[in-house]
Amino acid sequence: MDFFASVIFFLLVLGSSGIEILMGMKRKEKKILCIETGILGLVIVGGIFSIYHVPNPSIAKILGAVIPRIN
Amino acid sequence: MIETGRISNIQAAMLAVTSLTIIGHLILLTVIISESHQDSWVAAIIGTICGLVGTITLVRLSQKFPGLTLSEILFFHFSWVGKLIGVLYLVYFYVMTVLAVRLFAEVYKKIMEETPMVAFMAVILFLTAYIVYSGLETMSRLNQIMLPILVIFAISLVFLTMGKNKDYTNLLPILGNGLSPVALGSLTVMGWFGEFVIMGMIFPYVERPMKLMRISIYAALITLVFFLGPVTGPIALFGPVEAAQMEFPTFSEVRYITAGDVLYRFDSIAILFWTIGLMIRIAIFFYGLCLGTAQAFKLKSYKPIVIPYAWLIGVGSVLFVKNYQELTDFLFHTYVPLNLIMGVAIPLLLWLVSPIVIKKNQKEDSL
């Protein structure tokens, strides 16, 4: 089930952002292409983390550890 | 220039008012009532006055670097330190967007318990990605239409809640618990006004930048006026102790409203208010994130990164917290210091250092 969800997620991400990536490739805009690929890479890693319920600290917890707390 | 649109000063102020008010009604209310109890309204007034420090500093900073957004100022005028702070601001805009998306999903989850949270996130991200893609002018115009409608609804709700159920003696004694709860509440409100820093990405596109100071102060005062009703209402209706334990005090208050024996369940209006408000808020921070990234990398347009960022925000909102308890913990303990650092401390520091930086840049240009 998780594998199926990951495949659908991957296809959705590529399907929605594919046009922009193709346009970037056509125009040879390497900078945009790099940024898009970087963000989408993070998306896929994050997506797999949430689909497979990898035991990781939440963003709020990480921020809470970095920023001085009140109370 | 990446953004070619221009908005009026009033439109900019309206954007700030919507963005601040909605987060105040949704989350700050619970925090401030549990900290300052019956003196929450005093804390709101003091906090707003203190919060003006961040607002005024940001306007002054923006006026020192005319036509430049906060990220442009940081990335191109403040050497490597500026670049580092610039990245921190992009992360901050991302966190604020993710927080608002998660809140939107949490609010709707309370009403539609069977629906998966991801569905609500997808809806709001579709909407806001489209708004951001359409540009600043469209976003401002949309807000200009929606805010007056929301205000009319809100005022009518205020009149409807002015029934005999409210006991305003619950707001007494003033400063009955001493000064420290009020000070803590004021700090929270001050932190809330720190979110005004997002306007640093919008100020360069207003028509009359020299009149920004007056309009920003007006925006802060209007936000305070919009906040005083919701902060006193639940205390008068439920008492300070019970109001502090509620997840969404205004929502509970609105549920009590009846107009005659026929009209009741006005909570749909509260939902409308939150939906539109959060939509605008998410769009503003999302826009700041996309524009900031595009300017940092000197891209020609921010539009190609809107969809990838929408996905990243979606994934981030799922991973942001594990449950509502964790979200409350973040709002009570991390949200305020984060905003105080990003919205007050850093702009103040940048403003103080800016004369030296401008002089240094002028010297380098003349060589």
HADDOCK unambig.tbl for C-alpha pairs under 7 A between the chains (distance, minus, plus):
assign (segid A and resid 17 and name CA) (segid B and resid 307 and name CA) 6.29 0.50 0.50
assign (segid A and resid 17 and name CA) (segid B and resid 308 and name CA) 6.44 0.50 0.50
assign (segid A and resid 20 and name CA) (segid B and resid 304 and name CA) 5.95 0.50 0.50
assign (segid A and resid 36 and name CA) (segid B and resid 305 and name CA) 6.17 0.50 0.50
assign (segid A and resid 36 and name CA) (segid B and resid 308 and name CA) 6.37 0.50 0.50
assign (segid A and resid 39 and name CA) (segid B and resid 308 and name CA) 6.10 0.50 0.50
assign (segid A and resid 39 and name CA) (segid B and resid 309 and name CA) 6.84 0.50 0.50
assign (segid A and resid 39 and name CA) (segid B and resid 312 and name CA) 6.95 0.50 0.50
assign (segid A and resid 40 and name CA) (segid B and resid 308 and name CA) 5.88 0.50 0.50
assign (segid A and resid 43 and name CA) (segid B and resid 311 and name CA) 6.31 0.50 0.50
assign (segid A and resid 43 and name CA) (segid B and resid 312 and name CA) 5.08 0.50 0.50
assign (segid A and resid 43 and name CA) (segid B and resid 315 and name CA) 6.46 0.50 0.50
assign (segid A and resid 46 and name CA) (segid B and resid 315 and name CA) 5.98 0.50 0.50
assign (segid A and resid 47 and name CA) (segid B and resid 315 and name CA) 5.89 0.50 0.50
assign (segid A and resid 50 and name CA) (segid B and resid 319 and name CA) 6.63 0.50 0.50
assign (segid A and resid 58 and name CA) (segid B and resid 319 and name CA) 5.68 0.50 0.50
assign (segid A and resid 58 and name CA) (segid B and resid 320 and name CA) 5.34 0.50 0.50
assign (segid A and resid 58 and name CA) (segid B and resid 321 and name CA) 5.26 0.50 0.50
assign (segid A and resid 58 and name CA) (segid B and resid 322 and name CA) 6.66 0.50 0.50
assign (segid A and resid 59 and name CA) (segid B and resid 319 and name CA) 6.41 0.50 0.50
assign (segid A and resid 59 and name CA) (segid B and resid 320 and name CA) 4.66 0.50 0.50
assign (segid A and resid 59 and name CA) (segid B and resid 321 and name CA) 6.58 0.50 0.50
assign (segid A and resid 60 and name CA) (segid B and resid 320 and name CA) 5.65 0.50 0.50
assign (segid A and resid 60 and name CA) (segid B and resid 321 and name CA) 5.92 0.50 0.50
assign (segid A and resid 60 and name CA) (segid B and resid 330 and name CA) 6.09 0.50 0.50
assign (segid A and resid 64 and name CA) (segid B and resid 330 and name CA) 6.88 0.50 0.50
assign (segid A and resid 64 and name CA) (segid B and resid 334 and name CA) 5.55 0.50 0.50
assign (segid A and resid 67 and name CA) (segid B and resid 334 and name CA) 6.64 0.50 0.50
assign (segid A and resid 67 and name CA) (segid B and resid 338 and name CA) 6.60 0.50 0.50
assign (segid A and resid 68 and name CA) (segid B and resid 337 and name CA) 6.71 0.50 0.50
assign (segid A and resid 69 and name CA) (segid B and resid 333 and name CA) 5.21 0.50 0.50
assign (segid A and resid 69 and name CA) (segid B and resid 334 and name CA) 5.55 0.50 0.50
assign (segid A and resid 69 and name CA) (segid B and resid 337 and name CA) 6.61 0.50 0.50
assign (segid A and resid 70 and name CA) (segid B and resid 333 and name CA) 5.10 0.50 0.50
assign (segid A and resid 70 and name CA) (segid B and resid 334 and name CA) 6.98 0.50 0.50
assign (segid A and resid 70 and name CA) (segid B and resid 337 and name CA) 6.80 0.50 0.50
assign (segid A and resid 71 and name CA) (segid B and resid 333 and name CA) 6.69 0.50 0.50
